[in-house]
Amino acid sequence: MKTVEVIGYKRANLGKSDSKKLRAEGNVPCVIYGGDEQIHFYAPMILFRELVYTDEAHFVHLNIEGDEYQAILQDIQFHPVSEVILHVDFLQIFEGKTIKMDIPVHFEGESPGVAKGGTLIKKRRHLRIQSLPKHMPEHITVDLSGLDFGKAIKVQEIAEDNFEILDTKIASVAVVEIPRALRGKQTAEAEETEAEETE
């Protein structure tokens, strides 16, 4: 998995007014936990672009005034209207300790159901994965080439490669819905066939 570097600076004050001032200056208030102590710091908002606005998962190399940490993005809060990043929580990671991450799902292949006029519904765009850091994937690939009308790809059908998917195994990841027009046609054809058989 790729690593994004974020350079941070320790916070002297932790009040709301200080956080507001930091955001006004283009910075994001942050905290890292999971190690010996929580560290409150801030980092320039521009450094989060590659980390947040992407369809790949990343590790984070934090450099806080010379102190370095390996981490993952644990939680992020956005402003409900402007969508400006308000606060970020990082979790420090260690090589021999398992972690949990929401990993993006990438869909590939042509669905026969879609080719016939069906609609692809993506039920899950992320899956919750648990593994050692070295085995954590950047994304999970789901092949749609066997997905026909009215069919679904379940979590249990996705191969686990040195990681565990924590989502419910019977949950659907993608389904192909039959359009209403085709649904009516299929029903009519079925009724016609049934009528011919009873004659």
Contact map, one row per residue, 1 for C-alpha under 8 A:
1110000000000000000000000000000000000000000000000000000011100000000000000000000000000000000000000000000000000000000000000000000000000101110000000000000000000000000000000000000000000000000000000000000
1111000000000000000000000000000000000000000000000000000011100000000000000000000000000000000000000000000000000000000000000000000000000000010000000000000000000000000000000000000000000000000000000000000
1111100000000000000000000000000000000000000000000000000001111000000000000000000000000000000000000000000000000000000000000000000000000000000000000000000000000000000000000000000000000000000000000000000
0111110000000000000000000000000000000000000000000110000001111000000000000000000000000000000000000000000000000000000000000000000000000000000000000000000000000000000000000000000000000000000000000000000
0011111000000000000000000000000000000000000000100000000000011110000000000000000000000000000000000000000000000000000000000000000000000000000000000000000000000000000000000000000000000000000000000000000
0001111100000000000000000000000000000000001000110000000000011110000000000000000000000000000000000000000000000000000000000000000000000000000000000000000000000000000000000000000000000000000000000000000
0000111110000000000000000000000000000000001100100000000000000111100000000000000000000000000000000000000000000000000000000000000000000000000000000000000000000000000000000000000000000000000000000000000
0000011111000000000000000000000000000000111100000000000000000111100000000000000000000000000000000000000000000000000000000000000000000000000000000000000000000000000000000000000000000000000000000000000
0000001111100000000000000000000000000000111000000000000000000001100000000000000000000000000000000000000000000000000000000000000000000000000000000000000000000000000000000000000000000000000000000000000
0000000111110000000000000000000000000011110000000000000000000001100000000000000000000000000000000000000000000000000000000000000000000000000000000000000000000000000000000000000000000000000000000000000
0000000011111100000000000000000000000001110000000000000000000000000000000000000000000000000000000000000000000000000000000000000000000000000000000000000000000000000000000000000000000000000000000000000
0000000001111100000000000000000000000000000000000000000000000000000000000000000000000000000000000000000000000000000000000000000000000000000000000000000000000000000000000000000000000000000000000000000
0000000000111110010000000000000000000000000000000000000000000000000000000000000000000000000000000000000000000000000000000000000000000000000000000000000000000000000000000000000000000000000000000000000
0000000000111111011000000000000000000001000000000000000000000000000000000000000000000000000000000000000000000000000000000000000000000000000000000000000000000000000000000000000000000000000000000000000
0000000000001111111000000000000000000000000000000000000000000000000000000000000000000000000000000000000000000000000000000000000000000000000000000000000000000000000000000000000000000000000000000000000
0000000000000111111100000000000000000000000000000000000000000000000000000000000000000000000000000000000000000000000000000000000000000000000000000000000000000000000000000000000000000000000000000000000
0000000000000011111110000000000000000000000000000000000000000000000000000000000000000000000000000000000000000000000000000000000000000000000000000000000000000000000000000000000000000000000000000000000
0000000000001111111111000000000000000000000000000000000000000000000000000000000000000000000000000000000000000000000000000000000000000000000000000000000000000000000000000000000000000000000000000000000
0000000000000111111111100000100000000000000000000000000000000000000000000000000000000000000000000000000000000000000000000000000000000000000000000000000000000000000000000000000000000000000000000000000
0000000000000001111111110000000000000000000000000000000000000000000000000000000000000000000000000000000000000000000000000000000000000000000000000000000000000000000000000000000000000000000000000000000
0000000000000000111111111000000000000000000000000000000000000000000000000000000000000000000000000000000000000000000000000000000000000000000000000000000000000000000000000000000000000000000000000000000
0000000000000000011111111111100000000000010000000000000000000000000000000000000000000000000000000000000000000000000000000000000000000000000000000000000000000000000000000000000000000000000000000000000
0000000000000000001111111111100000000000000000000000000000000000000000000000000000000100000000000000000000000000000000000000000000000000000000000000000000000000000000000000000000000000000000000000000
0000000000000000000111111110000000000000000000000000000000000000000000000000000000000000000000000000000000000000000000000000000000000000000000000000000000000000000000000000000000000000000000000000000
0000000000000000000011111110000000000000000000000000000000000000000000000000000000000000000000000000000000000000000000000000000000000000000000000000000000000000000000000000000000000000000000000000000
0000000000000000000001111111000000000000000111000000000000000000000000000000000000000000000000000000000000000000000000000000000000000000000000000000000000000000000000000000000000000000000000000000000
0000000000000000000001111111100000000000011110000000000000000000000000000000000000000000000000000000000000000000000000000000000000000000000000000000000000000000000000000000000000000000000000000000000
0000000000000000000001100111110000000000011110000000000000000000000000000000000000001111000000000000000000000000000000000000000000000000000000000000000000000000000000000000000000000000000000000000000
0000000000000000001001100011111000000001111000000000000000000000000000000000000000000111000000000000000000000000000000000000000000000000000000000000000000000000000000000000000000000000000000000000000
0000000000000000000000000001111100000001111000000000000000000000000000000000000000000011110000000000000000000000000000000000000000000000000000000000000000000000000000000000000000000000000000000000000
0000000000000000000000000000111110000111100000000000000000000000000000000000000000000001110000000000000000000000000000000000000000000000000000000000000000000000000000000000000000000000000000000000000
0000000000000000000000000000011111000111000000000000000000000000000000000000000000000000111100000000000000000000000000000000000000000000000000000000000000000000000000000000000000000000000000000000000
0000000000000000000000000000001111111110000000000000000000000000000000000000000000000000111100000000000000000000000000000000000000000000000000000000000000000000000000000000000000000000000000000000000
0000000000000000000000000000000111111100000000000000000000000000000000000000000000000000001110000000000000000000000000000000000000000000000000000000000000000000000000000000000000000000000000000000000
0000000000000000000000000000000011111100000000000000000000000000000000000000000000000000000100000000000000000000000000000000000000000000000000000000000000000000000000000000000000000000000000000000000
0000000000000000000000000000000011111100000000000000000000000000000000000000000000000000000000000000000000000000000000000000000000000000000000000000000000000000000000000000000000000000000000000000000
0000000000000000000000000000000011111110000000000000000000000000000000000000000000000000000000000000000000000000000000000000000000000000000000000000000000000000000000000000000000000000000000000000000
0000000000000000000000000000001111111111000000000000000000000000000000000000000000000000000000000000000000000000000000000000000000000000000000000000000000000000000000000000000000000000000000000000000
0000000001000000000000000000001110001111100000000000000000000000000000000000000000000000000000000000000000000000000000000000000000000000000000000000000000000000000000000000000000000000000000000000000
0000000001100100000000000000111100000111110000000000000000000000000000000000000000000000000000000000000000000000000000000000000000000000000000000000000000000000000000000000000000000000000000000000000
0000000111100000000000000000111000000011111000000000000000000001000000000000000000000000000000000000000000000000000000000000000000000000000000000000000000000000000000000000000000000000000000000000000
0000000111100000000001000011110000000001111100000000000000000000000000000000000000000000000000000000000000000000000000000000000000000000000000000000000000000000000000000000000000000000000000000000000
0000011110000000000000000011110000000000111110100000000000000000000000000000000000000000000000000000000000000000000000000000000000000000000000000000000000000000000000000000000000000000000000000000000
0000001100000000000000000111000000000000011111110000000000000000000000000000000000000000000000000000000000000000000000000000000000000000000000000000000000000000000000000000000000000000000000000000000
0000000000000000000000000111000000000000001111111000000000000000000000000000000000001000000000000000000000000000000000000000000000000000000000000000000000000000000000000000000000000000000000000000000
0000000000000000000000000100000000000000000111111000000000000000000000000000000000000000000000000000000000000000000000000000000000000000000000000000000000000000000000000000000000000000000000000000000
0000111000000000000000000000000000000000001111111110000000000000000000000000000000000000000000000000000000000000000000000000000000000000000000000000000000000000000000000000000000000000000000000000000
0000010000000000000000000000000000000000000111111111000000000000000000000000000000000000000000000000000000000000000000000000000000000000000000000000000000000000000000000000000000000000000000000000000
0000000000000000000000000000000000000000000011111111100000000000000000000000000000000000000000000000000000000000000000000000000000000000000000000000000000000000000000000000000000000000000000000000000
0001000000000000000000000000000000000000000000111111110000000000000000000000000000000000000000000000000000000000000000000000000000000000000000000000000000000000000000000000000000000000000000000000000
0001000000000000000000000000000000000000000000111111110011000000000000000000000000000000000000000000000000000000000000000000000000000000000000000000000000000000000000000000000000000000000000000000000
0000000000000000000000000000000000000000000000011111110000000000000000000000000000000000000000000000000000000000000000000000000000000000000000000000000000000000000000000000000000000000000000000000000
0000000000000000000000000000000000000000000000001111111000000000000000000000000000000000000000000000000000000000000000000000000000000000000000000000000000000000000000000000000000000000000000000000000
0000000000000000000000000000000000000000000000000111111110000000000000000000000000000000000000000000000000000000000000000000000000000000000000000000000000000000000000000000000000000000000000000000000
0000000000000000000000000000000000000000000000000000111110000000000000000000000000000000000000000000000100000000000000000000000000000000001000000000000000000000000000000000000000000000000000000000000
0000000000000000000000000000000000000000000000000000011111000000000000000000000000000000000000000000001100000000000000000000000000000000011000000000000000000000000000000000000000000000000000000000000
1100000000000000000000000000000000000000000000000010011111100000000000000000000000000000000000000000011100000000000000000000000000000000111000000000000000000000000000000000000000000000000000000000000
1111000000000000000000000000000000000000000000000010000111110000000000010000000000000000000000000000000000000000000000000000000000000000010000000000000000000000000000000000000000000000000000000000000
1111000000000000000000000000000000000000000000000000000011111000000001111000000000000000000000000000000000000000000000000000000000000000000000000000000000000000000000000000000000000000000000000000000
0011110000000000000000000000000000000000000000000000000001111100000001111000000000000000000000000000000000000000000000000000000000000000000000000000000000000000000000000000000000000000000000000000000
0011110000000000000000000000000000000000000000000000000000111110000111100000000000000000000000000000000000000000000000000000000000000000000000000000000000000000000000000000000000000000000000000000000
0000111100000000000000000000000000000000000000000000000000011111001111100000000000000000000000000000000000000000000000000000000000000000000000000000000000000000000000000000000000000000000000000000000
0000111100000000000000000000000000000000000000000000000000001111111110000000000000000000000000000000000000000000000000000000000000000000000000000000000000000000000000000000000000000000000000000000000
0000001111000000000000000000000000000000100000000000000000000111111100000000000000000000000000000000000000000000000000000000000000000000000000000000000000000000000000000000000000000000000000000000000
0000001111000000000000000000000000000000000000000000000000000011111000000000000000000000000000000000000000000000000000000000000000000000000000000000000000000000000000000000000000000000000000000000000
0000000000000000000000000000000000000000000000000000000000000011111100000000000000000000000000000000000000000000000000000000000000000000000000000000000000000000000000000000000000000000000000000000000
0000000000000000000000000000000000000000000000000000000000000111111110000000000000000000000000000000000000000000000000000000000000000000000000000000000000000000000000000000000000000000000000000000000
0000000000000000000000000000000000000000000000000000000000001111011111000000000000000000000000000000000000000000000000000000000000000000000000000000000000000000000000000000000000000000000000000000000
0000000000000000000000000000000000000000000000000000000000001110001111100000000000000000000100000000000000000000000000000000000000000000000000000000000000000000000000000000000000000000000000000000000
0000000000000000000000000000000000000000000000000000000000111100000111110000000000000000000111000000000000000000000000000000000000000000000000000000000000000000000000000000000000000000000000000000000
0000000000000000000000000000000000000000000000000000000000111100000011111000000000000000011110000000000000000000000000000000000000000000000000000000000000000000000000000000000000000000000000000000000
0000000000000000000000000000000000000000000000000000000001110000000001111100000000000000011110000000000000000000000000000000000000000000000000000000000000000000000000000000000000000000000000000000000
0000000000000000000000000000000000000000000000000000000000110000000000111111000000000001111000000000000000000000000000000000000000000000000000000000000000000000000000000000000000000000000000000000000
0000000000000000000000000000000000000000000000000000000000000000000000011111000000000001111000000000100000000000000000000000000000000000000000000000000000000000000000000000000000000000000000000000000
0000000000000000000000000000000000000000000000000000000000000000000000001111100000000001110000000000000000000000000000000000000000000000000000000000000000000000000000000000000000000000000000000000000
0000000000000000000000000000000000000000000000000000000000000000000000001111110000001111100000000000000000000000000000000000000000000000000000000000000000000000000000000000000000000000000000000000000
0000000000000000000000000000000000000000000000000000000000000000000000000011111000001111000000000000000000000000000000000000000000000000000000000000000000000000000000000000000000000000000000000000000
0000000000000000000000000000000000000000000000000000000000000000000000000001111101111110000000000000000000000000000000000000000000000000000000000000000000000000000000000000000000000000000000000000000
0000000000000000000000000000000000000000000000000000000000000000000000000000111111111100000000000000000000000000000000000000000000000000000000000000000000000000000000000000000000000000000000000000000
0000000000000000000000000000000000000000000000000000000000000000000000000000011111100000000000000000000000000000000000000000000000000000000000000000000000000000000000000000000000000000000000000000000
0000000000000000000000000000000000000000000000000000000000000000000000000000001111100000000000000000000000000000000000000000000000000000000000000000000000000000000000000000000000000000000000000000000
0000000000000000000000000000000000000000000000000000000000000000000000000000011111110000000000000000000000000000000000000000000000000000000000000000000000000000000000000000000000000000000000000000000
0000000000000000000000000000000000000000000000000000000000000000000000000000011111111000000000000000000000000000000000000000000000000000000000000000000000000000000000000000000000000000000000000000000
0000000000000000000000000000000000000000000000000000000000000000000000000000011001111100000000000000000000000000000000000000000000000000000000000000000000000000000000000000000000000000000000000000000
0000000000000000000000000001000000000000000010000000000000000000000000000001111000111111000000000000000000000000000000000000000000000000000000000000000000000000000000000000000000000000000000000000000
0000000000000000000000100001100000000000000000000000000000000000000000000001111000011111000000000000000000000000000000000000000000000000000000000000000000000000000000000000000000000000000000000000000
0000000000000000000000000001110000000000000000000000000000000000000000000001110000001111100000000000000000000000000000000000000000000000000000000000000000000000000000000000000000000000000000000000000
0000000000000000000000000001111000000000000000000000000000000000000000001111100000001111110000000000000000000000000000000000000000000000000000000000000000000000000000000000000000000000000000000000000
0000000000000000000000000000011110000000000000000000000000000000000000001111000000000011111000000000000000000000000000000000000000000000000000000000000000000000000000000000000000000000000000000000000
0000000000000000000000000000011110000000000000000000000000000000000000111110000000000001111100000000000000000000000000000000000000000000000000000000000000000000000000000000000000000000000000000000000
0000000000000000000000000000000111000000000000000000000000000000000000111100000000000000111110000000000000000000000000000000000000000000000000000000000000000000000000000000000000000000000000000000000
0000000000000000000000000000000111100000000000000000000000000000000011110000000000000000011111000000000000000000000000000000000000000000000000000000000000000000000000000000000000000000000000000000000
0000000000000000000000000000000001000000000000000000000000000000000001110000000000000000001111101010000000000000000000000000000000001000000000000000000000000000000000000000000000000000000000000000000
0000000000000000000000000000000000000000000000000000000000000000000001000000000000000000000111111000000000000000000000000000000000001000000000000000000000000000000000000000000000000000000000000000000
0000000000000000000000000000000000000000000000000000000000000000000000000000000000000000000011111000000000000000000000000000000000011100000000000000000000000000000000000000000000000000000000000000000
0000000000000000000000000000000000000000000000000000000000000000000000000000000000000000000001111100000000000000000000000000000000011000000000000000000000000000000000000000000000000000000000000000000
0000000000000000000000000000000000000000000000000000000000000000000000000000000000000000000011111110000000000000000000000000000000011000000000000000000000000000000000000000000000000000000000000000000
0000000000000000000000000000000000000000000000000000000000000000000000000000000000000000000000011111000000000000000000000000000001111000000000000000000000000000000000000000000000000000000000000000000
0000000000000000000000000000000000000000000000000000000000000000000000000000000000000000000010001111100000000000000000000000000001111000000000000000000000000000000000000000000000000000000000000000000
0000000000000000000000000000000000000000000000000000000000000000000000000000000000000000000000000111110000000000000000000000000111100000000000000000000000000000000000000000000000000000000000000000000
0000000000000000000000000000000000000000000000000000000000000000000000000100000000000000000000000011111000000000000000000000000111000000000000000000000000000000000000000000000000000000000000000000000
0000000000000000000000000000000000000000000000000000000010000000000000000000000000000000000000000001111100000000000000000000011110000000000000000000000000000000000000000000000000000000000000000000000
0000000000000000000000000000000000000000000000000000000110000000000000000000000000000000000000000000111110000000000000000000011110000000111100000000000000000000000000000000000000000000000000000000000
0000000000000000000000000000000000000000000000000000001110000000000000000000000000000000000000000000011111000000000000000000111000000000011100000000000000000000000000000000000000000000000000000000000
0000000000000000000000000000000000000000000000000000000000000000000000000000000000000000000000000000001111100000000000000001111000000000001111000000000000000000000000000000000000000000000000000000000
0000000000000000000000000000000000000000000000000000000000000000000000000000000000000000000000000000000111110000000000000000100000000000001111000000000000000000000000000000000000000000000000000000000
0000000000000000000000000000000000000000000000000000000000000000000000000000000000000000000000000000000011111000000000000000000000000000000011110000000000000000000000000000000000000000000000000000000
0000000000000000000000000000000000000000000000000000000000000000000000000000000000000000000000000000000001111100000000000000000000000000000011111000000000000000000000000000000000000000000000000000000
0000000000000000000000000000000000000000000000000000000000000000000000000000000000000000000000000000000000111110000000000000000000000000000000111000000000000000000000000000000000000000000000000000000
0000000000000000000000000000000000000000000000000000000000000000000000000000000000000000000000000000000000011111011000000000000000000000000000011000000000000000000000000000000000000000000000000000000
0000000000000000000000000000000000000000000000000000000000000000000000000000000000000000000000000000000000001111111000000000000000000000000000011111000000000000000000000000000000000000000000000000000
0000000000000000000000000000000000000000000000000000000000000000000000000000000000000000000000000000000000000111111100000000000000000000000000001111100000000000000000000000000000000000000000000000000
0000000000000000000000000000000000000000000000000000000000000000000000000000000000000000000000000000000000000011111111100000000000000000000000000011110000000000000000000000000100000000000000000000000
0000000000000000000000000000000000000000000000000000000000000000000000000000000000000000000000000000000000000111111111110000000000000000000000000001100000000000000000000000000100000000000000000000000
0000000000000000000000000000000000000000000000000000000000000000000000000000000000000000000000000000000000000111111111000000000000000000000000000000000000000000000000000000000000000000000000000000000
0000000000000000000000000000000000000000000000000000000000000000000000000000000000000000000000000000000000000001111111000000000000000000000000000000000000000000000000000000000000000000000000000000000
0000000000000000000000000000000000000000000000000000000000000000000000000000000000000000000000000000000000000000111111100000000000000000000000000000000000000000000000000000000001100000000000000000000
0000000000000000000000000000000000000000000000000000000000000000000000000000000000000000000000000000000000000000111111110000000000000000000000000000100000000000000000000000000111100000000000000000000
0000000000000000000000000000000000000000000000000000000000000000000000000000000000000000000000000000000000000000110011111000000000000000000000000000000000000000000000000000000111100000000000000000000
0000000000000000000000000000000000000000000000000000000000000000000000000000000000000000000000000000000000000000010001111100000000000000000000000000000000000000000000000000011110000000000000000000000
0000000000000000000000000000000000000000000000000000000000000000000000000000000000000000000000000000000000000000000000111110000000000000000000000000000000000000000000000000011110000000000000000000000
0000000000000000000000000000000000000000000000000000000000000000000000000000000000000000000000000000000000000000000000011111100000000000000000000000000000000000000000000000111000000000000000000000000
0000000000000000000000000000000000000000000000000000000000000000000000000000000000000000000000000000000000000000000000001111100000000000000000000000000000000000000000000001111000000000000000000000000
0000000000000000000000000000000000000000000000000000000000000000000000000000000000000000000000000000000010000000000000000111111000000000000000000000000000000000000000000001110000000000000000000000000
0000000000000000000000000000000000000000000000000000000000000000000000000000000000000000000000000000000111000000000000000111111000000000000000000000000000000000000000000000100000000000000000000000000
0000000000000000000000000000000000000000000000000000000000000000000000000000000000000000000000000000011110000000000000000001111100000000000000000000000000000000000000000000000000000000000000000000000
0000000000000000000000000000000000000000000000000000000000000000000000000000000000000000000000000000011110000000000000000001111110000000000100000000000000000000000011100000000000000000000000000000000
0000000000000000000000000000000000000000000000000000000000000000000000000000000000000000000000000001111000000000000000000000011111000000000000000000000000000000000011100000000000000000000000000000000
0000000000000000000000000000000000000000000000000000000000000000000000000000000000000000000000000001111000000000000000000000001111100001000000000000000000000000001111000000000000000000000000000000000
0000000000000000000000000000000000000000000000000000000000000000000000000000000000000000000000000111100000000000000000000000000111110001000000000000000000000000001111000000000000000000000000000000000
0000000000000000000000000000000000000000000000000000000000000000000000000000000000000000000000000111000000000000000000000000000011111111000000000000000000000000011100000000000000000000000000000000000
0000000000000000000000000000000000000000000000000000000000000000000000000000000000000000000000111110000000000000000000000000000001111111000000000000000000000000001000000000000000000000000000000000000
0000000000000000000000000000000000000000000000000000000000000000000000000000000000000000000011111110000000000000000000000000000000111111000000000000000000000000000000000000000000000000000000000000000
1000000000000000000000000000000000000000000000000000000000000000000000000000000000000000000000100000000000000000000000000000000000111111000000000000000000000000000000000000000000000000000000000000000
0000000000000000000000000000000000000000000000000000000000000000000000000000000000000000000000000000000000000000000000000000000000111111100000000000000000000000111000000000000000000000000000000000000
1000000000000000000000000000000000000000000000000000000000000000000000000000000000000000000000000000000000000000000000000000000011111111110000000000000000000000001000000000000000000000000000000000000
1000000000000000000000000000000000000000000000000000000010000000000000000000000000000000000000000000001000000000000000000000000000000011111100000000000000000000000000000000000000000000000000000000000
1100000000000000000000000000000000000000000000000000000111000000000000000000000000000000000000000000001100000000000000000000000000000001111100000000000000000000000000000000000000000000000000000000000
0000000000000000000000000000000000000000000000000000001110000000000000000000000000000000000000000000001111000000000000000000000000000000111110000000000000000000000000000000000000000000000000000000000
0000000000000000000000000000000000000000000000000000000000000000000000000000000000000000000000000000001111000000000000000000001000000000111111000000000000000000000000000000000000000000000000000000000
0000000000000000000000000000000000000000000000000000000000000000000000000000000000000000000000000000000011110000000000000000000000000000001111100000000000000000000000000000000000000000000000000000000
0000000000000000000000000000000000000000000000000000000000000000000000000000000000000000000000000000000011110000000000000000000000000000000111110000000000000100000000000000000000000000000000000000000
0000000000000000000000000000000000000000000000000000000000000000000000000000000000000000000000000000000000111000000000000000000000000000000011111100000000000000000000000000000000000000000000000000000
0000000000000000000000000000000000000000000000000000000000000000000000000000000000000000000000000000000000111110000000000000000000000000000001111110000000000000000000000000000000000000000000000000000
0000000000000000000000000000000000000000000000000000000000000000000000000000000000000000000000000000000000011111000000000000000000000000000000111110000000000000000000000000000000000000000000000000000
0000000000000000000000000000000000000000000000000000000000000000000000000000000000000000000000000000000000000011000000000000000000000000000000111111000000000000000000000000000000000000000000000000000
0000000000000000000000000000000000000000000000000000000000000000000000000000000000000000000000000000000000000011100000000000000000000000000000011111101110000000000000000000001100000000000000000000000
0000000000000000000000000000000000000000000000000000000000000000000000000000000000000000000000000000000000000011110000000000000000000000000000000111111000000000000000000000000100000000000000000000000
0000000000000000000000000000000000000000000000000000000000000000000000000000000000000000000000000000000000000001110001000000000000000000000000000011111000000000000000000000000111000000000000000000000
0000000000000000000000000000000000000000000000000000000000000000000000000000000000000000000000000000000000000000100000000000000000000000000000000001111100000000000000000000001111000000000000000000000
0000000000000000000000000000000000000000000000000000000000000000000000000000000000000000000000000000000000000000000000000000000000000000000000000011111110000000000000000000001110000000000000000000000
0000000000000000000000000000000000000000000000000000000000000000000000000000000000000000000000000000000000000000000000000000000000000000000000000010011111000000000000000001111100000000000000000000000
0000000000000000000000000000000000000000000000000000000000000000000000000000000000000000000000000000000000000000000000000000000000000000000000000010001111101000000000000001111000000000000000000000000
0000000000000000000000000000000000000000000000000000000000000000000000000000000000000000000000000000000000000000000000000000000000000000000000000000000111111100000000001111110000000000000000000000000
0000000000000000000000000000000000000000000000000000000000000000000000000000000000000000000000000000000000000000000000000000000000000000000000000000000011111100000010111111100000000000000000000000000
0000000000000000000000000000000000000000000000000000000000000000000000000000000000000000000000000000000000000000000000000000000000000000000000000000000001111110000000001100000000000000000000000000000
0000000000000000000000000000000000000000000000000000000000000000000000000000000000000000000000000000000000000000000000000000000000000000000000000000000011111110000000000000000000000000000000000000000
0000000000000000000000000000000000000000000000000000000000000000000000000000000000000000000000000000000000000000000000000000000000000000000001000000000001111111000000000000000000000000000000000000000
0000000000000000000000000000000000000000000000000000000000000000000000000000000000000000000000000000000000000000000000000000000000000000000000000000000000011111100000000000000000000000000000000000000
0000000000000000000000000000000000000000000000000000000000000000000000000000000000000000000000000000000000000000000000000000000000000000000000000000000000000111111110000000000000000000000000000000000
0000000000000000000000000000000000000000000000000000000000000000000000000000000000000000000000000000000000000000000000000000000000000010000000000000000000000011111100000000000000000000000000000000000
0000000000000000000000000000000000000000000000000000000000000000000000000000000000000000000000000000000000000000000000000000000000100010000000000000000000000001111100000000000000000000000000000000000
0000000000000000000000000000000000000000000000000000000000000000000000000000000000000000000000000000000000000000000000000000000011110011000000000000000000000001111110000000000000000000000000000000000
0000000000000000000000000000000000000000000000000000000000000000000000000000000000000000000000000000000000000000000000000000000011100000000000000000000000000001111111000000000000000000000000000000000
0000000000000000000000000000000000000000000000000000000000000000000000000000000000000000000000000000000000000000000000000000001111000000000000000000000000100001001111100000000000000000000000000000000
0000000000000000000000000000000000000000000000000000000000000000000000000000000000000000000000000000000000000000000000000000001111000000000000000000000000000000000111110000000000000000000000000000000
0000000000000000000000000000000000000000000000000000000000000000000000000000000000000000000000000000000000000000000000000000001100000000000000000000000000100000000011111010000000000000000000000000000
0000000000000000000000000000000000000000000000000000000000000000000000000000000000000000000000000000000000000000000000000000000000000000000000000000000000100000000001111110000000000000000000000000000
0000000000000000000000000000000000000000000000000000000000000000000000000000000000000000000000000000000000000000000000000000000000000000000000000000000001110000000000111110000000000000000000000000000
0000000000000000000000000000000000000000000000000000000000000000000000000000000000000000000000000000000000000000000000000000000000000000000000000000000001110000000000011111000000000000000000000000000
0000000000000000000000000000000000000000000000000000000000000000000000000000000000000000000000000000000000000000000000000000000000000000000000000000000001100000000000111111100000000000000000000000000
0000000000000000000000000000000000000000000000000000000000000000000000000000000000000000000000000000000000000000000000000011000000000000000000000000000111100000000000000111111000000000000000000000000
0000000000000000000000000000000000000000000000000000000000000000000000000000000000000000000000000000000000000000000000000111100000000000000000000000000111100000000000000011111000000000000000000000000
0000000000000000000000000000000000000000000000000000000000000000000000000000000000000000000000000000000000000000000000011111000000000000000000000000000111000000000000000001111100000000000000000000000
0000000000000000000000000000000000000000000000000000000000000000000000000000000000000000000000000000000000000000000000011110000000000000000000000010011110000000000000000001111110000000000000000000000
0000000000000000000000000000000000000000000000000000000000000000000000000000000000000000000000000000000000000000110001111000000000000000000000000011111100000000000000000000011111000000000000000000000
0000000000000000000000000000000000000000000000000000000000000000000000000000000000000000000000000000000000000000000001111000000000000000000000000000111000000000000000000000001111100000000000000000000
0000000000000000000000000000000000000000000000000000000000000000000000000000000000000000000000000000000000000000000011100000000000000000000000000000110000000000000000000000000111110110000000000000000
0000000000000000000000000000000000000000000000000000000000000000000000000000000000000000000000000000000000000000000011100000000000000000000000000000000000000000000000000000000011111110000000000000000
0000000000000000000000000000000000000000000000000000000000000000000000000000000000000000000000000000000000000000000000000000000000000000000000000000000000000000000000000000000001111111000000000000000
0000000000000000000000000000000000000000000000000000000000000000000000000000000000000000000000000000000000000000000000000000000000000000000000000000000000000000000000000000000000111111100000000000000
0000000000000000000000000000000000000000000000000000000000000000000000000000000000000000000000000000000000000000000000000000000000000000000000000000000000000000000000000000000001111111110000000000000
0000000000000000000000000000000000000000000000000000000000000000000000000000000000000000000000000000000000000000000000000000000000000000000000000000000000000000000000000000000001111111111000000000000
0000000000000000000000000000000000000000000000000000000000000000000000000000000000000000000000000000000000000000000000000000000000000000000000000000000000000000000000000000000000011111111100000000000
0000000000000000000000000000000000000000000000000000000000000000000000000000000000000000000000000000000000000000000000000000000000000000000000000000000000000000000000000000000000001111111110000000000
0000000000000000000000000000000000000000000000000000000000000000000000000000000000000000000000000000000000000000000000000000000000000000000000000000000000000000000000000000000000000111111111000000000
0000000000000000000000000000000000000000000000000000000000000000000000000000000000000000000000000000000000000000000000000000000000000000000000000000000000000000000000000000000000000011111111100000000
0000000000000000000000000000000000000000000000000000000000000000000000000000000000000000000000000000000000000000000000000000000000000000000000000000000000000000000000000000000000000001111111110000000
0000000000000000000000000000000000000000000000000000000000000000000000000000000000000000000000000000000000000000000000000000000000000000000000000000000000000000000000000000000000000000111111111000000
0000000000000000000000000000000000000000000000000000000000000000000000000000000000000000000000000000000000000000000000000000000000000000000000000000000000000000000000000000000000000000011111111100000
0000000000000000000000000000000000000000000000000000000000000000000000000000000000000000000000000000000000000000000000000000000000000000000000000000000000000000000000000000000000000000001111111110000
0000000000000000000000000000000000000000000000000000000000000000000000000000000000000000000000000000000000000000000000000000000000000000000000000000000000000000000000000000000000000000000111111111000
0000000000000000000000000000000000000000000000000000000000000000000000000000000000000000000000000000000000000000000000000000000000000000000000000000000000000000000000000000000000000000000011111111100
0000000000000000000000000000000000000000000000000000000000000000000000000000000000000000000000000000000000000000000000000000000000000000000000000000000000000000000000000000000000000000000001111111110
0000000000000000000000000000000000000000000000000000000000000000000000000000000000000000000000000000000000000000000000000000000000000000000000000000000000000000000000000000000000000000000000111111111
0000000000000000000000000000000000000000000000000000000000000000000000000000000000000000000000000000000000000000000000000000000000000000000000000000000000000000000000000000000000000000000000011111111
0000000000000000000000000000000000000000000000000000000000000000000000000000000000000000000000000000000000000000000000000000000000000000000000000000000000000000000000000000000000000000000000001111111
0000000000000000000000000000000000000000000000000000000000000000000000000000000000000000000000000000000000000000000000000000000000000000000000000000000000000000000000000000000000000000000000000111111
0000000000000000000000000000000000000000000000000000000000000000000000000000000000000000000000000000000000000000000000000000000000000000000000000000000000000000000000000000000000000000000000000011111
